[in-house]
Amino acid sequence: MDLSLENKKIELIQWLSTLNDKMLIDKLMELRNKEKTDWWNEISADEKKSIEKGIQDANKGELTSHSNVKGIYEKWL
């Protein structure tokens, strides 16, 4: 039987409270810090430029409707 999310959290908290292994705790801290990393800092310069261009286009009202895009790409959906 799979534990519910809340039960898993409680189990992890209990386990973590008993840990004395500094190296394991450091690894867990690294994982936690990585999870807090902003995805913007992880993407390439080209991806950032593309997103910024999309925002500029949207701000100028240069948008394509969802139904139009869906029609164009329907054969792949």
N, C-alpha and C positions, 0 to 999 in steps of 0.2 A: 504494500500500500504506500503510495506516494504522500509524503508529508505536505501539508498546506504551506503556503508561503510564510505565514506567520509562525508556524511551528519550526520551519527551517531557520528563520531568523533567530528565534529563541535558542534553538540548538547551537547555532553558530556563536551567539553571544556567550552562552555557557561554556562552550569549548574555548573560545578566545580568552575568557577570563581565567582559564587555568594554564594558559601557555606560559612557558618560561624560556622558550627557544628564541633568542634575540634575532638570529638569522631568519627564521620563519616569520617573525613579527615584522622585520624589515621588508621582507618580500611582500607581505600583505599590505604594508603601507605603500610600497611602490605600486601595487595593483590599484589601490584606492586612489592614489594621486593620478595615475594614468586615466582612470575612469572620469576624473574631474577635468581632464584636459579639454580645452575648447576645440571642437572639430575644425574651426576656421584655421587654427594654427597647424593643423595636420594636412591640409590640402595643398596642392601645388599652386604656383603663381598663375598658371593658365586657368585653373579651375576658379581661382579668385576673380580673375579678369572676366571670365564668362558670367559668373554670378553678378558682379558689379554691372556688367553691360545689361543683363536682364533686368536689374533694378532700375537702371536709367531708362531703358525702354518702357518699363511699366509706368514710371513716373511721367513719361511723355505721352502715355496713353497708347503706345504702340504694342498692343496685345493681340493675341490670337485666342479665340474662344476655345473652350475645352471640347465642344462638339466638333469644331473644325479640325483640331489636332487629332481627336479620336478617329475621325473619318480618314485622315491621311495615314495613320498608323494602324488602322483596324485589322489589316491582314496579319500583323505581328502580335496582336493582343489576344 
